[in-house]
Amino acid sequence: CHHVTGECTCPPGWTGHDCRHSCSSGHWGQNCKNSCACNNSDGSCDPVTGSCFCEPGFTGKHCE
């Protein structure tokens, strides 16, 4: 955490003042600021990498 502001720099997949909250569904990355960009899935992705969780029969980073 920053020594003056107390703001924490959370690792990818985590957010909140103390980095104890995982990203909500549909978001990923540092402070969960990125939105998942998935085609053939339920819209969720890995909270750290952004890789989509695809429906059966689909592959690729965006389930294309």
SULWODA-V363093 format. One record per residue. RES is the residue in one letter. SS is DSSP state (hx for helix, st for strand, lp for the rest). PSI is psi in radians with two decimals (999 if undefined). Layout:
RES,SS,PSI
RES,SS,PSI
//
This chain:
C,lp,2.65
H,lp,2.33
H,lp,-0.34
V,lp,-0.89
T,lp,-0.40
G,lp,-0.01
E,lp,2.31
C,lp,2.56
T,lp,1.79
C,lp,2.56
P,lp,2.78
P,lp,2.40
G,lp,-0.08
W,st,2.67
T,st,3.10
G,lp,2.87
H,lp,-0.67
D,lp,0.26
C,lp,0.56
R,lp,0.00
H,st,2.19
S,st,2.80
C,lp,2.50
S,lp,2.81
S,lp,2.35
G,lp,0.01
H,st,2.70
W,st,2.96
G,lp,-2.97
Q,hx,2.14
N,hx,0.34
C,hx,0.60
K,lp,-0.23
N,st,2.54
S,st,2.49
C,lp,2.43
A,lp,1.36
C,lp,2.39
N,lp,-1.24
N,lp,1.22
S,st,-3.06
D,st,0.12
G,st,-0.04
S,st,2.76
C,st,3.00
D,lp,2.20
P,lp,-0.27
V,lp,-0.84
T,lp,-0.39
G,lp,0.02
S,lp,2.34
C,st,2.61
F,st,1.79
C,st,2.68
E,lp,2.75
P,lp,2.35
G,lp,-0.11
F,lp,2.51
T,lp,3.10
G,lp,2.79
K,lp,-0.62
H,lp,0.32
C,lp,0.65
E,lp,999
//
